[in-house]
Amino acid sequence: MRLFPSLFLSVLLASTVNSRGAEWNQFRGSAADGKTGADLPLEFGEKNKVTWRAPLPGKAWSSPVIWGKQIWVTNALPDGHKLWALCFDLDTGKKLHDILVFNVAEPQFCIAKNSYASPTPVIEEGRIFVSFGAHGNACIDTATGKTLWERRDIECDHHRSPASSPIPYGDLYILHFDGFDRQFVVALDKKTGKTRWTHHRAFDFRTDNGDRKKAYGTPVVITHKGLAQLIAPAAVATESLDPRTGKLLWTFRTGGMNASARPVYGRGLVFVTNGMGRMSAIRPEGKGELPAEKLAWASKRGVPKKSSLILDGKLLFMVSDLGVASCVDAETGKAHWTARLGGNYAASPILSRGRIYFFNEDGEIPVISAGKEFKLLARNKLDDGFMASPAISGNALILRTKSALYRIEKQAP
């Protein structure tokens, strides 16, 4: 580990899933659920309501994060030898920082559907934490662009490149490393980058095949009956940890492999999906391996393998990888409706003022009503497709396609 001297701000901003901050500081926003109260445009396109567009060469699926007047994304060469952090001015789209964070002599194998810069960063006042999995992790001063500290010694074989995004919790950054060879969760000190705790997956995978042990999920911190829990999905099972210490609280065997989505929490349940297209609604209470009765319900119908869910009251919305959207009762799993949107989906949707925006790999953005009956409100289109999920600033959509970054809103600021 290399440490770089720097003046750090004294205030460390804790991220909680129950507060909805103004900044979009991590994957799926400050509340980690893809929901916003922004007044977003219903209809838009390349020549309609685009305040600015900035080209993004390279290949990277990380989502934008926003703090103040800065938008940050990570980027990579398609071959993974160079890994960047880029900063853009929120108002103009002008590039403010173009930082080569890591040179990688021998990148791990990456499948075509993934990228070498898929994990979404975490940003707060004065600093941004960027993760490229085992290829390197770094904390950068957002004003100067200087590296505050870096870690290149956290190792695992991602097998198909990393995709799990880090999350903030108090004075920690928490990351998943669910690889082919090793599977663990680690918490780093925000100020120094030093390891504060490490939890090695504590359940039996019941296989020697590393391909069935890897996963790409992003954890979430919930508070259930007064207890803070880090919900950490993996292949085969989901674990709950004490986010302060990494101590194991409980395990539930959710089955499958390649967990990719970020769980959501509500109605006293945690909703977890896996890479086999199965969803589990878990009652997050107990110790050790939870019994079967802690499963409220499960489903394989229309469940996404990659995209995260939207929970709005008692309604749970999702879109499958192959473009089938559905709405179910969150407490029972009973289906209200199913509808084919078309296209393939990896990006996670957002909910704003009763509308759900979906983003497909061909650049289409269907917008539906968030209700018990299916209603398509609009179908928008940009020139290139989406792998990254959206971010929100004020009443503006900040969208990353495969080749550009956009600011879209009803009126120019």
C-alpha positions as CSV (number, residue, x, y, z in Angstrom):
1,M,0.0,0.0,0.0
2,R,1.3,3.5,-0.8
3,L,0.1,6.5,1.2
4,F,0.2,10.1,-0.1
5,P,0.3,13.1,2.3
6,S,-2.6,15.4,2.0
7,L,-4.9,17.7,4.0
8,F,-8.1,15.8,4.7
9,L,-11.4,17.4,5.7
10,S,-12.3,16.7,9.3
11,V,-15.9,15.8,8.6
12,L,-16.6,12.3,7.4
13,L,-20.0,12.0,5.8
14,A,-21.9,8.9,6.7
15,S,-24.2,7.4,4.1
16,T,-27.5,6.0,5.3
17,V,-30.1,4.2,3.2
18,N,-33.0,5.9,4.9
19,S,-32.0,9.5,4.0
20,R,-32.3,11.0,0.6
21,G,-29.5,13.5,0.2
22,A,-29.1,16.1,-2.5
23,E,-25.9,14.5,-3.9
24,W,-25.8,11.4,-6.0
25,N,-22.8,10.0,-4.2
26,Q,-22.8,6.3,-5.0
27,F,-24.4,3.6,-7.2
28,R,-28.2,4.2,-7.2
29,G,-28.0,7.4,-5.3
30,S,-27.5,8.5,-1.6
31,A,-30.4,6.2,-0.5
32,A,-29.1,3.4,-2.6
33,D,-32.5,2.6,-4.1
34,G,-32.8,4.5,-7.4
35,K,-35.5,6.8,-6.2
36,T,-35.7,10.6,-6.5
37,G,-38.1,13.5,-6.2
38,A,-36.7,15.3,-9.2
39,D,-39.0,16.8,-11.8
40,L,-37.6,15.0,-14.8
41,P,-38.6,15.4,-18.4
42,L,-41.0,12.8,-19.7
43,E,-39.9,13.0,-23.4
44,F,-36.4,13.7,-24.6
45,G,-33.9,12.7,-27.3
46,E,-30.6,13.7,-29.0
47,K,-32.1,17.0,-30.1
48,N,-34.6,17.5,-27.4
49,K,-33.9,18.7,-23.8
50,V,-30.2,17.9,-24.0
51,T,-28.3,20.7,-22.1
52,W,-24.9,19.3,-23.1
53,R,-23.3,16.1,-24.4
54,A,-19.6,15.1,-23.7
55,P,-18.0,12.3,-25.6
56,L,-16.6,9.4,-23.6
57,P,-14.0,7.3,-25.5
58,G,-12.9,4.0,-24.1
59,K,-15.1,1.2,-22.6
60,A,-16.5,1.5,-19.1
61,W,-19.9,0.7,-17.5
62,S,-19.5,2.6,-14.2
63,S,-22.3,4.9,-13.4
64,P,-21.8,8.7,-12.8
65,V,-21.6,10.1,-9.3
66,I,-22.2,13.8,-8.4
67,W,-21.1,16.2,-5.7
68,G,-21.7,19.9,-5.9
69,K,-20.7,21.0,-9.5
70,Q,-18.7,17.9,-10.3
71,I,-19.7,14.7,-12.2
72,W,-17.2,11.9,-12.0
73,V,-17.0,8.6,-13.9
74,T,-14.3,6.0,-14.3
75,N,-13.0,4.9,-17.6
76,A,-10.7,2.2,-19.2
77,L,-9.1,1.1,-22.4
78,P,-10.9,-1.9,-23.9
79,D,-7.8,-4.0,-23.1
80,G,-7.6,-2.9,-19.5
81,H,-4.1,-1.6,-19.5
82,K,-5.0,2.0,-18.5
83,L,-7.6,3.0,-16.0
84,W,-8.9,6.6,-15.5
85,A,-11.0,8.8,-13.4
86,L,-12.7,11.7,-15.3
87,C,-14.4,14.8,-13.9
88,F,-16.9,17.0,-15.7
89,D,-18.4,20.4,-14.9
90,L,-22.1,19.8,-14.0
91,D,-23.2,23.1,-15.7
92,T,-21.2,23.0,-18.9
93,G,-20.0,19.4,-19.5
94,K,-16.4,20.7,-19.7
95,K,-13.8,18.1,-18.6
96,L,-12.1,19.3,-15.4
97,H,-9.9,16.3,-14.6
98,D,-8.5,13.5,-16.7
99,I,-6.6,11.3,-14.3
100,L,-4.7,8.2,-15.3
101,V,-5.1,6.3,-12.0
102,F,-3.4,3.0,-12.9
103,N,-1.3,1.4,-15.5
104,V,-2.0,-2.4,-15.5
105,A,0.8,-4.5,-17.0
106,E,-1.2,-7.8,-17.1
107,P,-5.0,-7.2,-16.8
108,Q,-7.2,-10.1,-15.9
109,F,-9.5,-11.6,-18.5
110,C,-12.7,-9.6,-19.2
111,I,-15.7,-10.9,-21.1
112,A,-17.2,-8.7,-23.8
113,K,-20.3,-7.9,-21.8
114,N,-18.2,-6.4,-19.0
115,S,-15.6,-3.7,-18.8
116,Y,-12.4,-2.9,-16.8
117,A,-14.2,0.1,-15.2
118,S,-17.6,-1.3,-14.2
119,P,-17.6,-0.5,-10.4
120,T,-19.2,2.9,-9.7
121,P,-17.2,5.3,-7.5
122,V,-18.1,6.8,-4.2
123,I,-17.9,10.6,-3.8
124,E,-18.1,13.0,-0.9
125,E,-16.8,16.4,0.0
126,G,-13.3,16.8,-1.1
127,R,-12.6,13.2,-2.2
128,I,-13.6,10.4,-4.5
129,F,-12.9,6.7,-4.1
130,V,-12.5,4.7,-7.3
131,S,-12.4,1.0,-7.5
132,F,-11.2,-1.3,-10.3
133,G,-11.3,-4.4,-8.2
134,A,-8.1,-6.3,-7.9
135,H,-6.5,-4.0,-10.5
136,G,-6.4,-1.2,-8.0
137,N,-8.3,1.1,-5.6
138,A,-7.6,4.8,-5.0
139,C,-8.8,7.8,-3.2
140,I,-8.4,11.1,-5.1
141,D,-8.7,14.8,-4.1
142,T,-11.6,16.2,-6.1
143,A,-10.1,19.7,-6.2
144,T,-6.6,19.0,-7.2
145,G,-6.9,15.5,-8.8
146,K,-4.0,14.2,-6.7
147,T,-4.1,10.7,-5.4
148,L,-4.4,10.7,-1.6
149,W,-3.8,7.0,-1.2
150,E,-4.0,3.8,-3.2
151,R,-4.2,0.0,-2.7
152,R,-3.0,-2.5,-5.2
153,D,-2.6,-5.4,-2.8
154,I,-6.2,-6.5,-2.5
155,E,-6.2,-9.6,-4.7
156,C,-8.6,-12.0,-6.2
157,D,-9.2,-13.6,-9.6
158,H,-12.4,-11.9,-10.9
159,H,-12.4,-14.3,-13.8
160,R,-14.5,-12.0,-16.0
161,S,-13.4,-8.6,-14.6
162,P,-14.8,-6.8,-11.5
163,A,-18.2,-5.2,-11.3
164,S,-19.1,-4.8,-7.6
165,S,-19.3,-1.2,-6.6
166,P,-17.9,0.1,-3.3
167,I,-20.2,1.8,-0.7
168,P,-19.6,4.3,2.0
169,Y,-20.4,3.7,5.7
170,G,-19.3,6.2,8.3
171,D,-15.5,6.4,8.0
172,L,-15.3,3.3,5.9
173,Y,-15.4,2.2,2.3
174,I,-16.8,-1.3,2.0
175,L,-16.1,-3.5,-1.1
176,H,-16.9,-7.0,-2.3
177,F,-14.2,-9.3,-3.7
178,D,-16.2,-12.4,-4.8
179,G,-13.7,-14.0,-7.2
180,F,-13.0,-17.3,-8.8
181,D,-10.4,-18.1,-6.2
182,R,-11.2,-16.0,-3.1
183,Q,-14.5,-14.6,-1.8
184,F,-14.4,-11.9,0.9
185,V,-15.7,-8.4,1.9
186,V,-13.3,-5.7,3.1
187,A,-13.6,-2.4,4.8
188,L,-11.0,0.4,4.2
189,D,-10.4,3.4,6.3
190,K,-11.4,6.5,4.3
191,K,-8.5,8.6,5.5
192,T,-5.7,6.2,5.2
193,G,-6.8,3.3,3.0
194,K,-5.8,0.8,5.6
195,T,-7.8,-2.3,6.1
196,R,-10.2,-2.0,9.1
197,W,-11.8,-5.4,8.8
198,T,-12.0,-8.4,6.4
199,H,-14.8,-11.0,6.3
200,H,-14.2,-14.2,4.3
201,R,-17.4,-15.8,3.1
202,A,-18.4,-18.1,5.9
203,F,-20.7,-20.6,4.2
204,D,-20.1,-23.8,2.2
205,F,-20.4,-23.2,-1.5
206,R,-20.9,-26.9,-2.0
207,T,-18.8,-26.9,-5.1
208,D,-15.1,-26.7,-6.1
209,N,-16.0,-24.8,-9.3
210,G,-14.7,-21.3,-8.9
211,D,-16.9,-20.1,-11.7
212,R,-19.9,-20.8,-9.4
213,K,-18.4,-19.0,-6.5
214,K,-17.8,-15.6,-8.2
215,A,-20.3,-12.7,-7.9
216,Y,-20.6,-9.0,-8.9
217,G,-23.1,-7.7,-6.3
218,T,-23.0,-4.4,-4.5
219,P,-24.0,-4.5,-0.8
220,V,-26.5,-2.2,1.0
221,V,-26.7,-1.1,4.6
222,I,-30.2,-1.3,6.2
223,T,-31.6,-0.7,9.7
224,H,-34.1,-3.4,10.7
225,K,-35.6,-3.2,14.1
226,G,-32.9,-0.9,15.3
227,L,-30.0,-3.0,14.0
228,A,-27.7,-1.8,11.3
229,Q,-26.9,-4.6,8.8
230,L,-24.7,-4.8,5.8
231,I,-26.6,-7.0,3.3
232,A,-23.9,-8.6,1.2
233,P,-25.1,-10.9,-1.6
234,A,-22.7,-13.5,-3.0
235,A,-23.0,-16.6,-5.1
236,V,-25.1,-19.3,-3.4
237,A,-26.0,-17.2,-0.3
238,T,-26.6,-13.7,1.1
239,E,-24.8,-12.7,4.3
240,S,-25.7,-10.0,6.8
241,L,-22.7,-8.4,8.5
242,D,-22.2,-5.8,11.2
243,P,-21.0,-2.9,8.9
244,R,-18.8,-1.5,11.7
245,T,-16.8,-4.7,12.4
246,G,-17.6,-7.2,9.7
247,K,-19.0,-9.7,12.2
248,L,-21.3,-12.2,10.6
249,L,-24.9,-11.8,11.8
250,W,-26.8,-14.3,9.6
251,T,-26.7,-16.2,6.3
252,F,-29.5,-17.2,4.0
253,R,-29.0,-19.6,1.1
254,T,-30.5,-17.8,-1.9
255,G,-29.0,-20.2,-4.4
256,G,-27.6,-19.5,-7.9
257,M,-24.4,-17.7,-8.7
258,N,-23.1,-14.4,-10.2
259,A,-25.3,-12.1,-8.0
260,S,-25.0,-8.7,-9.7
261,A,-27.9,-6.4,-8.5
262,R,-27.9,-4.2,-5.4
263,P,-30.6,-5.4,-2.9
264,V,-33.5,-3.2,-1.8
265,Y,-35.2,-3.1,1.6
266,G,-38.7,-2.3,2.6
267,R,-41.9,-3.7,4.2
268,G,-39.7,-5.5,6.6
269,L,-38.1,-7.5,3.8
270,V,-34.8,-7.6,1.9
271,F,-35.2,-8.3,-1.8
272,V,-32.2,-10.1,-3.3
273,T,-31.7,-11.4,-6.9
274,N,-29.1,-13.7,-8.3
275,G,-27.5,-14.3,-11.6
276,M,-29.8,-17.2,-12.4
277,G,-32.9,-15.0,-12.4
278,R,-34.3,-15.8,-9.0
279,M,-35.5,-13.4,-6.4
280,S,-35.8,-14.0,-2.7
281,A,-37.8,-11.8,-0.2
282,I,-36.0,-12.4,3.1
283,R,-37.0,-11.4,6.7
284,P,-33.6,-10.0,7.8
285,E,-33.6,-11.2,11.4
286,G,-32.0,-14.0,13.4
287,K,-28.5,-15.5,13.9
288,G,-26.5,-18.0,12.0
289,E,-28.0,-19.8,9.0
290,L,-31.6,-18.6,8.8
291,P,-34.3,-21.3,8.5
292,A,-36.6,-21.6,5.4
293,E,-39.4,-19.8,7.2
294,K,-37.4,-16.5,7.0
295,L,-38.1,-16.6,3.2
296,A,-41.4,-14.7,2.7
297,W,-41.6,-15.6,-0.9
298,A,-39.4,-16.3,-4.0
299,S,-39.9,-16.0,-7.7
300,K,-38.2,-16.7,-11.1
301,R,-40.8,-15.0,-13.2
302,G,-39.3,-12.0,-15.1
303,V,-36.5,-11.5,-12.5
304,P,-33.5,-9.6,-13.8
305,K,-30.0,-11.1,-13.5
306,K,-28.2,-7.7,-13.7
307,S,-30.6,-4.8,-13.2
308,S,-31.6,-3.7,-9.7
309,L,-35.2,-3.4,-8.5
310,I,-37.5,-0.4,-7.7
311,L,-39.6,-0.6,-4.5
312,D,-42.4,1.9,-4.2
313,G,-44.6,1.3,-1.2
314,K,-46.1,-2.2,-1.6
315,L,-45.2,-2.4,-5.3
316,L,-42.0,-3.9,-6.6
317,F,-40.9,-3.1,-10.2
318,M,-38.3,-4.8,-12.3
319,V,-37.2,-5.5,-15.9
320,S,-35.6,-8.7,-17.0
321,D,-32.4,-8.9,-19.0
322,L,-34.5,-9.6,-22.1
323,G,-36.8,-6.6,-21.6
324,V,-39.9,-8.0,-19.8
325,A,-41.1,-5.5,-17.2
326,S,-43.3,-6.5,-14.3
327,C,-44.9,-5.3,-11.1
328,V,-45.5,-7.6,-8.1
329,D,-46.8,-7.2,-4.6
330,A,-43.8,-6.7,-2.4
331,E,-45.3,-8.6,0.6
332,T,-46.6,-11.6,-1.3
333,G,-44.9,-11.7,-4.7
334,K,-48.3,-11.8,-6.4
335,A,-48.0,-10.4,-10.0
336,H,-50.0,-7.3,-10.9
337,W,-48.8,-7.1,-14.5
338,T,-46.2,-8.2,-17.0
339,A,-45.3,-6.3,-20.2
340,R,-42.6,-6.6,-22.9
341,L,-40.6,-3.4,-23.3
342,G,-38.2,-4.8,-25.9
343,G,-34.5,-4.7,-26.0
344,N,-31.9,-6.0,-23.5
345,Y,-31.3,-4.5,-20.1
346,A,-28.3,-4.2,-17.7
347,A,-28.7,-0.7,-16.3
348,S,-30.9,-0.2,-13.2
349,P,-34.1,1.9,-13.4
350,I,-35.0,5.1,-11.5
351,L,-38.3,6.2,-10.0
352,S,-39.3,9.9,-10.0
353,R,-42.8,11.3,-9.2
354,G,-44.8,8.3,-10.1
355,R,-42.8,7.4,-13.2
356,I,-40.2,4.7,-13.8
357,Y,-37.5,5.2,-16.4
358,F,-35.8,2.1,-17.9
359,F,-32.6,2.2,-20.0
360,N,-31.7,-0.5,-22.5
361,E,-28.6,-1.6,-24.3
362,D,-29.8,0.0,-27.6
363,G,-30.3,3.5,-26.1
364,E,-34.0,3.3,-25.6
365,I,-35.6,4.8,-22.5
366,P,-39.2,3.6,-22.0
367,V,-41.0,5.4,-19.2
368,I,-44.0,3.8,-17.5
369,S,-46.4,4.7,-14.7
370,A,-45.5,3.3,-11.3
371,G,-48.9,1.7,-10.7
372,K,-50.8,-1.6,-10.4
373,E,-51.7,-1.3,-14.1
374,F,-49.2,-1.1,-16.9
375,K,-49.1,2.2,-18.7
376,L,-46.4,3.2,-21.1
377,L,-46.0,7.0,-20.9
378,A,-43.1,7.6,-23.4
379,R,-40.4,5.8,-25.3
380,N,-37.2,7.9,-25.7
381,K,-34.0,7.2,-27.7
382,L,-30.4,8.3,-27.6
383,D,-27.8,7.3,-30.2
384,D,-26.0,4.7,-28.1
385,G,-26.9,2.1,-25.5
386,F,-26.8,1.9,-21.7
387,M,-24.8,-0.3,-19.5
388,A,-24.4,2.3,-16.8
389,S,-27.2,3.4,-14.5
390,P,-28.4,7.0,-14.4
391,A,-27.6,9.7,-11.8
392,I,-29.7,12.7,-10.8
393,S,-28.7,16.3,-10.0
394,G,-31.5,18.7,-9.1
395,N,-34.1,18.2,-11.9
396,A,-31.5,16.9,-14.4
397,L,-30.8,13.4,-15.7
398,I,-27.1,12.6,-15.9
399,L,-26.8,9.7,-18.3
400,R,-23.9,7.7,-19.5
401,T,-24.2,5.7,-22.7
402,K,-21.5,3.5,-24.1
403,S,-19.9,6.5,-25.8
404,A,-21.1,9.8,-24.2
405,L,-22.2,11.6,-21.0
406,Y,-25.4,13.7,-21.1
407,R,-27.2,16.3,-19.0
408,I,-30.9,16.2,-19.9
409,E,-33.7,18.4,-18.3
410,K,-36.9,20.3,-19.0
411,Q,-35.1,23.6,-19.3
412,A,-31.5,24.7,-19.4
413,P,-30.2,25.9,-16.1
